[in-house]
Amino acid sequence: MERAEYIVLFIFVATGIIALTSAVFDFDWYFQSRRAAVFVSWLGRNGARLFYGLLGLTLIAAGVLFFLYGYRS
């Protein structure tokens, strides 16, 4: 893998950790942001927490799996 691919994988995992941590600890600064507020208005606060928790887990899993197995065409 090239350096750029490692950077993208790091961004995936870091973003996933932030989303998952914010969902678990219910951070106001995260859920009152403009983009998260859209999901809060659609799903409610707990629904948005569940959505972002699952999104965080997905991003972490994708980053780790791509790191371990790489992209195979």
Residue frames as a rotation matrix with the C-alpha (Angstrom) as fourth column:
MET 1
0.578 0.816 0.000 0.00
0.816 -0.578 0.000 0.00
0.000 0.000 -1.000 0.00
GLU 2
-0.225 -0.612 0.758 1.06
0.555 -0.720 -0.417 3.54
0.801 0.327 0.502 -0.60
ARG 3
-0.912 -0.230 -0.340 1.31
0.410 -0.486 -0.772 6.31
0.012 -0.843 0.537 1.95
ALA 4
-0.711 0.693 0.116 -1.92
-0.626 -0.700 0.343 7.96
0.319 0.171 0.932 0.75
GLU 5
0.019 0.734 -0.679 -3.84
-0.101 0.677 0.729 4.76
0.995 0.055 0.087 1.39
TYR 6
-0.421 -0.234 -0.876 -2.55
0.803 0.353 -0.480 4.59
0.422 -0.906 0.039 4.95
ILE 7
-0.997 0.082 0.004 -3.65
-0.077 -0.917 -0.390 8.19
-0.029 -0.389 0.921 5.50
VAL 8
-0.332 0.933 -0.140 -7.15
-0.643 -0.115 0.757 7.40
0.690 0.342 0.638 4.24
LEU 9
0.032 0.308 -0.951 -7.35
0.393 0.871 0.295 4.35
0.919 -0.383 -0.093 6.52
PHE 10
-0.779 -0.357 -0.516 -6.20
0.615 -0.268 -0.742 6.45
0.126 -0.895 0.428 9.47
ILE 11
-0.840 0.523 0.145 -8.91
-0.514 -0.852 0.093 9.01
0.172 0.004 0.985 8.70
PHE 12
-0.049 0.830 -0.556 -11.53
-0.255 0.528 0.810 6.22
0.966 0.181 0.186 8.54
VAL 13
-0.116 -0.044 -0.992 -10.51
0.758 0.642 -0.118 4.83
0.642 -0.766 -0.041 11.92
ALA 14
-0.931 -0.270 -0.245 -10.13
0.365 -0.699 -0.615 8.25
-0.005 -0.662 0.750 13.58
THR 15
-0.627 0.770 0.115 -13.53
-0.637 -0.593 0.493 9.40
0.448 0.236 0.862 12.31
GLY 16
0.067 0.641 -0.764 -15.08
0.040 0.764 0.644 6.13
0.997 -0.074 0.026 13.46
ILE 17
-0.474 -0.318 -0.821 -13.58
0.803 0.227 -0.552 6.51
0.362 -0.920 0.148 16.93
ILE 18
-0.991 0.132 0.037 -14.91
-0.137 -0.935 -0.328 10.06
-0.008 -0.330 0.944 17.24
ALA 19
-0.303 0.940 -0.159 -18.40
-0.635 -0.075 0.769 9.04
0.710 0.334 0.620 16.06
LEU 20
0.060 0.306 -0.950 -18.52
0.375 0.875 0.305 5.99
0.925 -0.375 -0.063 18.34
THR 21
-0.711 -0.396 -0.581 -17.20
0.680 -0.179 -0.711 7.87
0.178 -0.901 0.396 21.38
SER 22
-0.895 0.416 0.159 -19.64
-0.421 -0.907 0.001 10.71
0.145 -0.066 0.987 20.81
ALA 23
-0.069 0.908 -0.413 -22.53
-0.411 0.351 0.841 8.27
0.909 0.228 0.349 20.53
VAL 24
-0.087 -0.015 -0.996 -21.58
0.664 0.745 -0.070 6.37
0.743 -0.667 -0.055 23.69
PHE 25
-0.639 -0.286 -0.714 -20.95
0.757 -0.397 -0.519 9.44
-0.135 -0.872 0.470 25.84
ASP 26
0.337 0.909 0.244 -23.71
0.939 -0.344 -0.014 11.59
0.071 0.234 -0.970 24.23
PHE 27
-0.593 -0.668 -0.449 -21.52
0.674 -0.717 0.176 14.65
-0.440 -0.198 0.876 23.66
ASP 28
0.443 0.797 -0.411 -23.59
0.459 -0.595 -0.659 17.82
-0.770 0.103 -0.630 23.16
TRP 29
-0.058 -0.527 -0.848 -20.92
-0.494 -0.722 0.483 19.47
-0.867 0.447 -0.219 21.03
TYR 30
-0.927 -0.298 0.227 -21.19
0.008 0.590 0.807 16.60
-0.374 0.751 -0.545 18.55
PHE 31
-0.448 0.830 0.333 -24.97
0.881 0.473 0.008 16.28
-0.150 0.297 -0.943 18.34
GLN 32
0.444 0.578 -0.685 -25.58
0.420 -0.809 -0.411 20.02
-0.792 -0.105 -0.602 18.23
SER 33
-0.675 -0.687 -0.268 -23.34
0.008 -0.371 0.929 20.44
-0.738 0.625 0.256 15.21
ARG 34
-0.224 0.619 -0.753 -25.08
-0.854 -0.497 -0.155 21.43
-0.470 0.608 0.640 12.00
ARG 35
-0.436 0.005 -0.900 -24.67
-0.705 0.620 0.345 18.09
0.560 0.785 -0.267 10.23
ALA 36
-0.927 0.099 -0.361 -25.56
0.273 0.838 -0.472 15.88
0.256 -0.536 -0.804 13.20
ALA 37
-0.697 0.702 -0.147 -28.57
-0.305 -0.475 -0.825 18.08
-0.649 -0.530 0.545 13.99
VAL 38
-0.313 0.572 -0.758 -30.18
-0.911 0.045 0.410 16.89
0.269 0.819 0.507 10.76
PHE 39
-0.489 0.078 -0.869 -30.11
0.007 0.996 0.086 13.30
0.872 0.036 -0.488 11.99
VAL 40
-0.951 0.182 -0.251 -31.24
0.256 0.002 -0.967 14.36
-0.175 -0.983 -0.049 15.46
SER 41
-0.508 0.809 -0.296 -34.28
-0.734 -0.586 -0.343 16.05
-0.451 0.043 0.892 13.93
TRP 42
-0.166 0.428 -0.888 -35.06
-0.776 0.499 0.386 13.00
0.608 0.754 0.249 11.75
LEU 43
-0.125 -0.021 -0.992 -34.36
0.121 0.992 -0.036 10.21
0.985 -0.125 -0.122 14.24
GLY 44
0.935 0.307 0.176 -34.45
-0.111 -0.216 0.970 11.87
0.335 -0.927 -0.167 17.65
ARG 45
0.334 -0.865 0.375 -31.44
-0.939 -0.342 0.047 12.09
0.087 -0.368 -0.926 19.93
ASN 46
0.103 -0.299 0.949 -31.28
-0.472 0.824 0.312 8.38
-0.875 -0.480 -0.056 20.79
GLY 47
0.836 0.222 0.501 -31.84
0.311 0.561 -0.767 7.35
-0.451 0.797 0.401 17.17
ALA 48
0.799 -0.601 0.010 -29.02
-0.399 -0.543 -0.739 9.65
0.450 0.587 -0.674 16.07
ARG 49
0.140 -0.753 0.643 -26.79
-0.929 0.124 0.348 8.18
-0.342 -0.646 -0.682 18.77
LEU 50
0.386 0.065 0.920 -27.54
0.018 0.997 -0.078 4.69
-0.922 0.047 0.384 17.49
PHE 51
0.982 0.009 0.191 -26.93
0.191 -0.016 -0.981 5.77
-0.006 1.000 -0.017 13.89
TYR 52
0.564 -0.816 0.125 -23.60
-0.701 -0.553 -0.450 7.40
0.436 0.166 -0.884 14.69
GLY 53
0.168 -0.478 0.862 -22.56
-0.721 0.536 0.438 4.49
-0.672 -0.696 -0.254 16.89
LEU 54
0.600 0.121 0.791 -23.18
0.322 0.869 -0.377 2.04
-0.732 0.480 0.482 14.05
LEU 55
0.952 -0.287 0.107 -21.50
-0.030 -0.434 -0.900 4.39
0.305 0.854 -0.422 11.59
GLY 56
0.380 -0.845 0.376 -18.47
-0.925 -0.338 0.176 4.61
-0.022 -0.415 -0.910 13.87
LEU 57
0.206 -0.259 0.944 -18.24
-0.287 0.906 0.311 0.84
-0.936 -0.335 0.112 14.19
THR 58
0.846 0.173 0.504 -18.55
0.403 0.412 -0.817 0.47
-0.349 0.895 0.279 10.42
LEU 59
0.818 -0.573 0.050 -15.80
-0.415 -0.648 -0.638 3.00
0.398 0.502 -0.768 9.73
ILE 60
0.169 -0.770 0.615 -13.48
-0.896 0.140 0.422 1.40
-0.411 -0.623 -0.666 12.27
ALA 61
0.358 0.035 0.933 -14.13
0.053 0.997 -0.058 -2.07
-0.932 0.070 0.355 10.88
ALA 62
0.969 0.015 0.247 -13.62
0.248 -0.013 -0.969 -0.91
-0.011 1.000 -0.016 7.29
GLY 63
0.609 -0.786 0.106 -10.36
-0.746 -0.613 -0.261 0.82
0.270 0.079 -0.960 8.16
VAL 64
0.039 -0.597 0.802 -9.00
-0.733 0.528 0.429 -2.17
-0.680 -0.604 -0.416 10.06
LEU 65
0.529 0.225 0.818 -10.10
0.230 0.890 -0.393 -4.72
-0.817 0.396 0.419 7.45
PHE 66
0.974 -0.206 0.094 -8.64
0.032 -0.285 -0.958 -2.72
0.225 0.936 -0.271 4.57
PHE 67
0.362 -0.889 0.282 -5.42
-0.932 -0.348 0.100 -2.33
0.009 -0.299 -0.954 6.56
LEU 68
0.030 -0.335 0.942 -5.20
-0.479 0.822 0.308 -6.05
-0.877 -0.460 -0.136 7.22
TYR 69
0.181 0.161 0.970 -6.28
0.527 0.817 -0.234 -7.38
-0.831 0.553 0.063 3.84
GLY 70
-0.739 -0.504 -0.448 -5.75
-0.033 -0.636 0.771 -4.42
-0.673 0.584 0.453 1.51
TYR 71
0.309 0.800 -0.514 -7.68
-0.627 -0.235 -0.743 -3.63
-0.715 0.552 0.429 -1.63
ARG 72
-0.616 -0.469 0.633 -7.69
0.115 0.742 0.661 -6.49
-0.780 0.480 -0.403 -4.10
SER 73
-0.054 0.592 -0.804 -8.88
-0.821 -0.485 -0.301 -5.86
-0.568 0.644 0.512 -7.61
